[in-house]
Amino acid sequence: MLRVAICGASGYVGVELLRILSYHPQVKVTVITSERSAEKRVVDLFPHLRKYAHLNYEALHKEIIIQKADLFFMALPHTVSQEAVDFFFKNGKKVVDLSADYRIADHSIYEEWYEAPHNYRETLKKAVYGLPEIHRGRIKKADLVANPGCYPTGAILGLYPAIKEGIIDVEGIIVDSKSGTSGAGRRAEVALSYCEVNEGFKAYGIAVHRHVPEIEQEITRIAKKEVKVNFTPHLVPMDRGIISTIYGKISKEIDTRDVIAIYKDSYKKEPFVNVLEENNFPNAKGIRGSNYCAIGLCVNKRTDTLIMVSAIDNLVKGASGQAVQNMNVMMGFKETTGLEQIALFP
Ligand SMILES: NC(=O)c1ccc[n+]([C@@H]2O[C@H](COP(=O)([O-])OP(=O)(O)OC[C@H]3O[C@@H](n4cnc5c(N)ncnc54)[C@H](OP(=O)(O)O)[C@@H]3O)[C@@H](O)[C@H]2O)c1
């Protein structure tokens, strides 16, 4: 049994990790941290996690908890994660960091967008961007995986075959995303309170959202030339889920059927990417609680535009499910272990 710790196990992502890992036969959760709920029983706060009736939260005392686990999931806010990740990694532990702290390879870009120093640049160099569909080979050998952000996961998976196969021009890509409110975490904030969000719908972070450099980093790697994107996220009144509608100008004569065939071929070995048939587009509810990314495609012949619609659950393929997928790849477990029966439809 692999002994696993979850740092930040009282947040939406950490609690979702507990739910998913309860289905995993090769893992034992031995440590869960929370500062505000230290010493409380997890099952008293989250009764659906009865499997963990024996587990209490504890404070994140690195020197104590390092003895108790072999792999550390870090579900802490960005900047808070940096130091703890470095500590566990340097002391020989495997780490999957779900924060943004190790996703941006160039520390100066991280520092610019996150308005904070990166104090562990040598460790940053060792981090592998954890999108298995693109970086599986490197993840297999990695001890530190930077789990992708939620919006970037949907955007990059939606765009990957179109860019790799040269279907679209990489200039002028538009990523228009809508997310449920769990994407912002459990923290209290007026803009996230019930009356503000319920029956509301708004764009935010226009042109400055911190997921822009992450999307651009990965799209640039795929395109093998520098790419900039317009990314506009929206907050919608649902608990979980992200729909990204992505627009790219087609660079050659092609119809929807051919694009779908190319996407299907590109993802044919991927257990968690579903390419939909023509005239089918995903509903966020259809992938709720699951680790799937569903993609619908349409070539608009009138405007020479490929429209890609991707759907993920921000807490699963956009966070905890993908982290478990990465752990499976890192540990040599079957990649789908623990991830096949977790959907919450409807
Ligand atoms: N929500 C999403 O959809 C999503 C998707 C992808 C990635 N992420 C990333 O995953 C991470 C966790 O997100 P979340 O949505 O679960 O956030 P969250 O609900 O706000 O939870 C944050 C967790 O970190 C703990 N924490 C906060 N400050 C701490 C500190 N100074 N020292 C130690 N522990 C601290 C909290 O524990 P207490 O009980 O003490 O407050 C809580 O367990 C973030 O980096 C986020 O950007 C989130």
The ligand as an ORCA input file, in Angstrom:
! r2SCAN-3c Opt
* xyz 0 1
  N     -10.949     24.677     -6.838
  C     -10.567     24.263     -8.025
  O     -11.391     24.007     -8.931
  C      -9.110     24.059     -8.324
  C      -8.734     23.450     -9.523
  C      -7.381     23.258     -9.805
  C      -6.432     23.660     -8.888
  N      -6.809     24.279     -7.734
  C      -5.751     24.689     -6.801
  O      -5.720     23.732     -5.735
  C      -5.362     24.387     -4.506
  C      -6.476     24.146     -3.480
  O      -7.684     24.685     -4.005
  P      -9.075     24.623     -3.226
  O     -10.089     25.085     -4.201
  O      -9.245     23.309     -2.545
  O      -8.840     25.760     -2.113
  P      -9.566     25.916     -0.701
  O     -10.926     25.298     -0.767
  O      -9.445     27.349     -0.338
  O      -8.658     25.028      0.293
  C      -7.364     25.441      0.671
  C      -6.754     24.415      1.627
  O      -5.447     24.885      2.011
  C      -5.394     25.016      3.443
  N      -4.604     26.198      3.762
  C      -4.920     27.505      3.452
  N      -3.939     28.332      3.869
  C      -3.012     27.549      4.486
  C      -1.784     27.818      5.140
  N      -1.280     29.068      5.225
  N      -1.077     26.782      5.659
  C      -1.550     25.517      5.559
  N      -2.714     25.190      4.971
  C      -3.436     26.199      4.423
  C      -6.826     25.135      3.894
  O      -6.927     24.629      5.223
  P      -7.779     25.314      6.409
  O      -8.790     24.291      6.788
  O      -6.797     25.576      7.480
  O      -8.384     26.577      5.844
  C      -7.540     24.206      2.898
  O      -7.425     22.861      3.310
  C      -5.178     25.874     -4.858
  O      -3.823     26.137     -5.104
  C      -5.983     26.039     -6.147
  O      -5.549     27.088     -6.968
  C      -8.124     24.476     -7.424
*
